[in-house]
Amino acid sequence: MKFFAATHRWPRIYLAIAAITGSTALGGLFTEIWRTEPLAVATAAEPRVLPAPAASGIVQAQVSPQPSPPVPVVRPRAQSVADYVDVTGNAAAVNAVKLVARVEGYLDKIHYEDGQLVKKGDLLFTIQQDQYKDQLQQSQAQVLTAQAALIYAKTEVGRYTALVKKDAATQTEVDHWNFEKASAEASLLSAQASVALAKLNLGYTEVRAPFDGIVGKHLIDPGNLVGGGGQQSALAEITQLDPIYAIANLSEQNVLKIRANLGQHRLTLADLHKVPVDVGLSDETGFPHQGTIEYVAPGLDPATGTLLVRGILANPDFTLLPGFFLNIRLPMAKVDRSALLVPDRALQEDQGGRYLLVLNKDDVVEQRYVQLGQLIGALRVITSGLKPDDRIVVGDLWRANPGTKVTPQLTTFDTTSTGPPGTAAGGPKP
């Protein structure tokens, strides 16, 4: 019993010593000994080699802080941006001409294939030429006759003028040959005009392309009589596709806005021809085709209440065809010289609208809702909600959660204008 009581007093002594010394290591050692086995068993077992006591003082675990993730950021780009109005219009041919027979005759030959691209002056149709060649030859013969009569009349005028001076002829005979001379001159002019008309009619037997374009299907087959009965028979239609028109109709509200932005100043025709027009097809992104204003109607159409605006642009590859629906962007003449632009791929969207991830002064990510303007290439104009010195997260968006402290890596627009959203330029994907 005495031994049993002694074994129960020793743990209390050990705990008291550990509390007095304040040594965490020593107290832990005594506690571990007490938990593992009673003192009597420990003394009876094989002696245990105890580890060297720790140095005096409290020992704490050293945990290295987790570094914040690096994310690429950019500052907004400030530049001049003009305000635009986007309207829907359509493409129209600059020239579309029906080729007609201007002289009567049988259609002799077709010199092109339906739908062929031709150059200005290319021969397309030939009408029977025999009668017109004969008419030309007849007119040329009349010219020769008139020239001979004129020469003879001039000779006689000179002869009789000399005879009158010698009293060998009368003045009446001189006057007669002067009349014959004038008549021959008039006949010569008439014959020359007949030659010109015969050449013109002969030329009309060849129908040529009036400009570069595409010729549609032929409407009359060879062997048919064309140009008869005083009617001009349409042989085919040729359409010019380069350049091409882009036609839009502006509403009265847009017209009033443009006039207000212009300060009620009416542009001259030369000024209008310098105004740019950007065009895109319905399946194209943005406005890849550029041109200029070519015509603006002097007033609103009373039937539609719109103002017709016509632009002209190059179309060398025939990308635009007459009748295509077009997305047309016209400048409003209002220029914002300090607009802020950010990469469009940095924008995100939720139920609250479009937003950017912006770092505050402590490099903590914040969610910033913004108002958007027009898209210029890969950059988006921000009309409100952003300051020039803000830092916008443009890559590794999966790391930049709102409220997270990150390590900013300031980069440039060149390295952030491409690539999918949520990844750094050239960096790994999550």
ZAMI-625139 format. One line per 8 residues: number of its first residue (from 0); their letters; for each residue x, y negated, z negated of C-alpha. Coordinates in Angstrom, 1 decimal. Each point is the difference from the previous one (the first is absolute). Layout:
N
NUM = A = X/Y/Z | ... $
This chain:
430
0 = MKFFAATH = 0.0/0.0/0.0 | 2.8/-2.4/-0.8 | 1.6/0.8/3.4 | -3.4/-0.6/1.7 | -0.4/-3.4/-1.7 | 3.5/-1.0/1.0 | -0.7/0.8/3.6 | -3.0/-2.3/0.0 $
8 = RWPRIYLA = 1.9/-2.9/-1.6 | 2.9/-0.1/2.5 | -2.2/-1.1/3.0 | -1.3/-2.9/-2.0 | 3.6/-1.0/-0.8 | 1.0/0.2/3.7 | -2.9/-2.1/1.1 | 0.7/-2.6/-2.6 $
16 = IAAITGST = 3.7/-0.2/1.1 | -1.1/-0.4/3.6 | -2.4/-2.8/-0.9 | 2.6/-1.8/-2.1 | 2.8/0.1/2.6 | -2.3/-1.0/2.9 | 1.9/2.3/2.3 | -2.3/1.3/2.7 $
24 = ALGGLFTE = 2.4/2.7/1.0 | 0.6/1.3/-3.5 | -3.6/-0.1/-0.9 | -0.9/1.8/3.1 | 2.7/2.6/-0.8 | -1.4/0.7/-3.4 | -3.6/0.1/1.3 | 1.0/2.4/2.7 $
32 = IWRTEPLA = 1.7/2.3/-2.6 | -3.1/-0.1/-2.2 | -2.4/0.8/2.9 | 2.1/2.8/1.4 | 0.6/2.1/-3.1 | -0.2/-0.2/-3.8 | 3.1/-0.9/-2.0 | 0.3/3.4/-1.5 $
40 = VATAAEPR = 0.0/1.7/3.4 | 2.4/-2.6/1.3 | 2.5/0.6/-2.8 | -0.3/3.7/0.5 | 0.5/0.0/3.7 | 3.2/-0.5/1.9 | 1.5/-3.5/-0.6 | -1.1/-2.5/2.7 $
48 = VLPAPAAS = 2.5/-2.5/1.5 | -1.7/-3.4/-0.2 | 0.6/-2.6/2.7 | 2.0/-3.1/-0.9 | -2.2/-2.7/-1.4 | -0.8/-3.0/2.3 | 1.6/-3.3/-0.6 | -1.6/-2.3/-2.5 $
56 = GIVQAQVS = -3.0/-2.0/1.3 | -3.2/0.9/1.9 | 0.5/2.0/3.2 | -2.5/-0.9/2.9 | -0.4/1.6/3.4 | 1.4/-2.1/2.9 | -2.6/-0.2/2.8 | 1.0/-2.0/3.2 $
64 = PQPSPPVP = -2.7/-2.3/1.3 | -1.6/1.0/3.3 | 1.0/-2.4/2.8 | -2.8/-1.8/1.8 | -0.6/1.1/3.6 | 1.4/-2.2/2.8 | -2.5/-1.3/2.6 | 0.6/-2.2/3.1 $
72 = VVRPRAQS = -1.7/-3.5/-0.2 | -0.1/-3.0/2.3 | -1.0/-3.6/-0.4 | -2.7/-1.5/2.3 | 1.2/-1.5/3.3 | -1.1/-3.6/0.5 | -0.6/-1.1/3.6 | -2.3/-2.0/2.2 $
80 = VADYVDVT = -3.1/1.9/1.0 | -2.8/-1.3/2.3 | -3.6/0.9/-0.8 | -1.8/2.1/2.6 | -3.5/1.0/1.0 | -0.6/3.5/1.2 | -2.7/0.6/2.6 | -1.2/2.8/2.3 $
88 = GNAAAVNA = 0.2/-0.6/3.7 | 0.7/1.8/3.2 | 2.5/0.2/2.8 | -0.9/-1.4/3.5 | 1.8/0.0/3.3 | 1.7/-3.3/1.1 | -1.0/0.8/3.6 | -2.5/2.5/1.3 $
96 = VKLVARVE = -0.7/-0.4/3.8 | -2.3/1.8/2.3 | 1.8/0.7/3.3 | -2.3/-0.8/2.9 | 0.0/0.2/3.8 | 0.2/-3.6/1.3 | -0.4/1.1/3.7 | -2.3/2.4/1.7 $
104 = GYLDKIHY = 1.3/3.3/1.2 | 0.4/3.7/-0.8 | 2.1/0.9/-3.0 | 3.1/1.6/1.6 | 2.2/1.2/-2.9 | 0.5/0.0/-3.8 | 3.6/-0.5/-1.1 | -0.2/0.8/-3.7 $
112 = EDGQLVKK = -1.2/2.6/-2.4 | -2.8/-0.7/-2.4 | 1.3/-1.4/-3.3 | 3.4/-0.8/1.4 | 2.2/-2.8/-1.4 | 0.8/-2.4/2.8 | 2.0/-3.2/0.4 | -1.1/-3.3/1.4 $
120 = GDLLFTIQ = -0.1/0.2/3.8 | -0.2/3.8/0.3 | -2.2/1.1/2.9 | -3.2/1.7/-1.2 | -2.4/0.2/2.9 | 0.1/-0.4/3.8 | -3.0/-1.0/2.1 | -0.2/0.6/3.7 $
128 = QDQYKDQL = 2.4/-2.5/1.6 | -0.3/0.4/3.8 | -2.6/-2.7/0.6 | 1.8/-2.5/-2.2 | 3.3/0.6/1.7 | -1.7/-0.7/3.4 | -1.6/-3.2/-1.4 | 3.4/-1.2/-1.1 $
136 = QQSQAQVL = 1.5/0.7/3.4 | -2.9/-1.9/1.7 | 0.6/-3.0/-2.2 | 3.7/0.0/0.7 | -0.8/0.0/3.8 | -2.2/-3.0/-0.5 | 2.9/-1.8/-1.7 | 2.2/0.7/3.0 $
144 = TAQAALIY = -2.7/-1.4/2.4 | -0.3/-3.1/-2.1 | 3.7/-0.5/-0.1 | 0.2/0.3/3.8 | -2.8/-2.5/0.5 | 1.6/-2.5/-2.3 | 3.4/0.2/1.8 | -1.7/-0.5/3.4 $
152 = AKTEVGRY = -2.1/-3.0/-1.4 | 3.1/-1.6/-1.4 | 1.8/0.4/3.3 | -2.9/-1.6/2.0 | -0.2/-2.9/-2.5 | 3.6/-0.8/0.6 | -0.3/0.3/3.8 | -3.0/-2.2/0.3 $
160 = TALVKKDA = 1.3/-2.6/-2.4 | 3.1/-0.4/2.3 | -2.2/-0.2/3.1 | -2.1/-2.8/-1.5 | 3.0/-2.1/-0.4 | 0.7/0.4/3.7 | -3.6/-0.7/0.9 | -0.2/3.6/1.4 $
168 = ATQTEVDH = -2.8/1.1/-2.4 | -2.8/-1.5/-1.9 | -0.3/-0.4/-3.8 | -3.1/2.2/0.1 | 2.1/3.0/0.9 | 2.4/-0.8/-2.8 | -2.9/-0.1/-2.5 | -1.3/3.3/1.3 $
176 = WNFEKASA = 3.3/1.8/-0.7 | 0.2/-1.6/-3.4 | -3.4/1.6/-0.7 | 1.2/3.4/1.3 | 3.1/-0.3/-2.3 | -2.1/-0.7/-3.1 | -2.4/2.8/0.9 | 2.8/2.5/0.4 $
184 = EASLLSAQ = 1.4/-1.0/-3.4 | -3.4/0.6/-1.6 | -0.3/3.4/1.8 | 3.4/0.9/-1.3 | -1.0/-0.8/-3.6 | -3.2/2.1/0.4 | 1.9/2.9/1.4 | 2.6/-0.2/-2.8 $
192 = ASVALAKL = -2.9/0.1/-2.5 | -1.5/3.0/1.7 | 3.4/1.8/-0.4 | 0.1/-0.8/-3.7 | -3.5/1.2/-0.5 | 0.7/3.2/2.0 | 3.1/0.7/-2.1 | -2.1/-0.6/-3.2 $
200 = NLGYTEVR = -2.6/2.5/1.1 | 2.6/2.5/1.0 | 1.5/-0.5/-3.4 | -3.3/0.7/-1.7 | 0.0/3.5/1.6 | 2.7/0.8/-2.6 | -1.3/-0.1/-3.6 | 3.0/-0.5/-2.4 $
208 = APFDGIVG = 0.3/-0.2/-3.7 | -0.3/-3.6/-1.3 | 2.0/0.8/-3.2 | 1.7/2.8/-1.9 | -2.6/2.3/-1.4 | -1.9/3.3/0.2 | -2.3/0.7/2.9 | -3.2/1.9/-0.9 $
216 = KHLIDPGN = -1.7/2.7/2.2 | -0.8/-1.0/3.5 | -3.6/-0.8/0.6 | -0.2/0.5/3.8 | 1.5/2.9/2.0 | 1.9/-0.5/3.3 | -2.2/-0.1/3.1 | -2.7/-2.1/-1.5 $
224 = LVGGGGQQ = -0.9/-3.4/1.3 | 1.0/-2.8/-2.4 | -0.5/-3.7/0.0 | -3.0/0.1/2.3 | -3.3/-1.7/-0.3 | 1.5/-3.1/-1.7 | 0.6/2.1/-3.2 | 3.4/0.5/-1.6 $
232 = SALAEITQ = 0.4/3.7/-0.7 | 1.8/0.8/-3.2 | 2.7/2.5/0.7 | 1.4/0.4/-3.5 | 0.9/-1.9/-3.2 | 3.4/-0.9/-1.2 | 0.7/-0.9/-3.7 | 3.0/-1.8/-1.4 $
240 = LDPIYAIA = 1.1/1.4/-3.4 | 3.2/-1.9/-0.7 | -0.5/-2.5/-1.5 | -3.4/0.6/-1.6 | -2.5/-2.1/-1.9 | -1.0/0.4/-3.7 | -3.4/-1.6/-0.5 | -1.5/-0.8/-3.4 $
248 = NLSEQNVL = -3.1/-1.9/-1.2 | 0.5/-2.1/-3.1 | -2.9/-0.7/-2.3 | -0.9/-3.6/-0.8 | 1.3/0.4/-3.5 | 3.5/1.0/1.2 | 0.0/-2.8/2.6 | -0.8/-2.5/-2.8 $
256 = KIRANLGQ = 2.8/1.4/-2.2 | 2.5/-0.3/2.9 | -1.0/-3.5/0.7 | 0.3/-0.9/-3.7 | 3.5/1.5/-0.1 | 0.9/-2.0/3.0 | -1.1/-3.1/-1.6 | -2.7/-0.4/2.7 $
264 = HRLTLADL = 2.8/-0.4/2.5 | -0.9/1.5/3.4 | 2.9/1.8/1.6 | 1.0/-0.7/3.6 | 0.2/2.7/2.6 | 3.8/0.1/-0.3 | -0.4/0.4/-3.8 | -2.5/2.8/0.5 $
272 = HKVPVDVG = 2.3/2.0/2.2 | 2.5/0.1/-2.9 | -2.4/1.4/-2.5 | 0.8/3.7/-0.6 | -2.5/2.8/0.3 | 0.6/3.5/-1.6 | -1.9/3.0/1.3 | -0.3/3.6/-1.0 $
280 = LSDETGFP = -2.1/2.9/1.2 | -2.4/1.8/-2.3 | 2.4/2.9/-0.5 | 3.1/-2.1/-0.6 | 1.3/-1.3/-3.3 | 0.3/-3.8/-0.1 | 0.3/-2.2/3.0 | 2.9/1.3/2.2 $
288 = HQGTIEYV = -0.9/-2.0/3.1 | 0.7/-3.7/0.2 | -1.2/-2.7/2.3 | -1.2/-3.7/0.0 | -3.2/-1.9/0.3 | -1.0/-0.5/3.7 | -3.4/-1.6/-0.3 | -2.5/-1.3/-2.5 $
296 = APGLDPAT = -3.6/-0.7/0.9 | -1.0/-3.7/-0.3 | -3.0/0.9/-2.2 | -2.0/2.7/-1.8 | -2.1/2.3/2.0 | -3.6/-0.9/-1.0 | -1.2/3.6/0.5 | 2.6/1.5/-2.4 $
304 = GTLLVRGI = 1.2/-2.9/-2.1 | 3.6/0.9/0.7 | 3.0/-1.6/1.6 | 1.8/1.9/2.7 | 3.8/0.3/-0.4 | 2.1/1.7/2.6 | 3.6/1.1/-0.5 | 2.4/1.4/2.6 $
312 = LANPDFTL = 2.8/2.5/-0.6 | 2.4/2.2/1.9 | -1.2/3.5/0.7 | 2.9/1.7/1.9 | -0.8/3.5/-1.1 | -3.8/-0.4/0.5 | -0.6/0.8/-3.7 | -3.0/-2.3/0.1 $
320 = LPGFFLNI = -2.7/0.6/2.5 | -3.0/-2.2/0.8 | -2.9/0.7/-2.3 | 2.1/1.3/-3.0 | -1.1/-1.2/-3.4 | 2.8/-2.1/-1.6 | 0.9/-1.2/-3.5 | 1.1/-3.6/0.6 $
328 = RLPMAKVD = 1.7/-2.2/-2.5 | 0.0/-3.8/0.5 | 1.8/-2.6/-2.1 | -2.1/-2.3/-2.0 | 2.8/-2.7/0.2 | 0.3/0.0/-3.8 | 3.6/0.8/-1.2 | 0.9/1.1/-3.5 $
336 = RSALLVPD = 3.6/-0.9/-0.3 | 0.6/1.8/-3.4 | -2.0/3.2/0.5 | 1.2/3.0/-2.1 | 0.5/3.3/1.8 | 0.7/3.4/-1.5 | 0.4/3.5/1.6 | -3.5/1.3/0.8 $
344 = RALQEDQG = 0.9/3.5/-1.2 | 0.5/-1.4/-3.6 | -3.7/-0.7/-0.3 | -2.2/2.5/-1.8 | -3.8/0.1/-0.5 | -2.4/1.0/-2.7 | -3.6/-0.9/-0.9 | 1.2/-3.4/-1.1 $
352 = GRYLLVLN = 1.4/-0.8/3.4 | 3.5/-0.3/1.6 | 2.9/-0.4/-2.4 | 3.8/-0.1/-0.3 | 2.3/1.4/-2.7 | 2.0/-3.0/-1.3 | 2.8/-0.1/-2.7 | -0.3/-2.5/-2.8 $
360 = KDDVVEQR = 3.0/-1.7/-1.6 | 0.6/3.1/-2.2 | 0.1/2.3/3.1 | -3.3/1.6/-1.0 | -2.3/0.9/2.8 | -3.3/-1.9/0.3 | -3.0/0.5/2.3 | -0.7/-3.2/1.9 $
368 = YVQLGQLI = -3.2/-0.4/2.1 | 0.5/-2.2/3.0 | -1.9/-1.5/2.9 | 1.2/1.0/3.5 | 0.5/-2.0/3.2 | 0.9/1.1/3.4 | 2.4/2.8/0.9 | 3.2/-1.1/1.8 $
376 = GALRVITS = 1.9/3.0/1.2 | 0.8/2.1/-3.2 | -0.6/-3.0/-2.3 | -3.2/-1.1/-1.6 | -0.8/-3.6/-0.9 | -1.1/-0.4/-3.7 | -2.3/-3.0/-0.3 | -0.4/0.1/-3.9 $
384 = GLKPDDRI = 1.2/2.0/-3.0 | 3.8/-0.2/0.7 | 2.8/-2.4/-0.8 | 3.2/-0.6/2.0 | 2.3/1.3/-2.8 | -2.0/3.2/-0.6 | 1.7/3.4/0.4 | -2.2/2.5/1.9 $
392 = VVGDLWRA = 0.6/3.7/-0.3 | 0.3/1.4/3.6 | 1.3/3.5/-0.6 | -0.3/3.0/-2.3 | -3.4/-1.2/-1.0 | -0.6/3.4/-1.8 | 2.6/-1.1/-2.6 | -1.4/-3.6/-0.4 $
400 = NPGTKVTP = -3.1/0.6/-2.1 | -1.5/-3.2/-1.6 | 1.6/-0.5/-3.4 | 3.1/1.9/0.8 | 3.4/-1.6/-0.4 | 2.2/0.5/3.0 | 3.4/-1.0/1.4 | -0.6/-2.3/3.0 $
408 = QLTTFDTT = 2.2/0.4/3.1 | -0.4/-3.2/2.0 | 0.0/0.8/3.7 | -0.8/-1.7/3.3 | -3.0/0.1/2.4 | 2.1/1.8/2.6 | 0.3/3.1/-2.2 | -3.7/0.0/-1.1 $
416 = STGPPGTA = -1.8/-0.7/3.2 | -0.2/3.6/1.1 | -0.7/3.3/-1.6 | -3.1/1.4/-1.8 | -1.4/-1.8/-3.1 | 1.3/1.2/-3.3 | 3.6/0.9/1.0 | 3.1/-2.1/-0.1 $
424 = AGGPKP = 1.7/-0.7/3.3 | 2.4/2.9/0.5 | -0.8/1.4/-3.4 | -1.4/3.4/-1.0 | -3.7/0.7/-0.2 | -1.6/1.2/-3.2 $
